[in-house]
C-alpha cells in the first residue's frame, strides 16, 4: 500500500471554485482501480492550506491515476489557484494495524 500525504498552499482562502474542482477530482478518482482513499480538505485554521491524503493499493494504480482524463482539468484548475507551495510525500507501507 502507498500513502500520499501533504499540503498545497494557495494564495487566497479556498473558494467554491477550488472546492468544486477538488470534489470533481475526488469523485472521479474514487472510481479508479486501486484507489482506497483520495481526499482534499481545507484546513479549518488556515483556509489557504489544502490537505491531501491518498491511499493506493499499488504503485501501478498510482501511475495510472496520473494518466487519467480527469487529471488534466484538475491541473488546469490548480493553475488558477496561485499555488505557493506543495509539500506532498509518498510513503510505502509495509505493514499496518487498525487503531481503536
Secondary structure, DSSP 8 states (H G I E B T S, - for coil): -EEEEEEEEESS---HHHHHHHHHHHHHHHTSTTEEEEEEEE-SS-TTEEEEEEEES-HHHHHHHTTSHHHHHHHHHHTTS-EEEEEEEEEE-S------
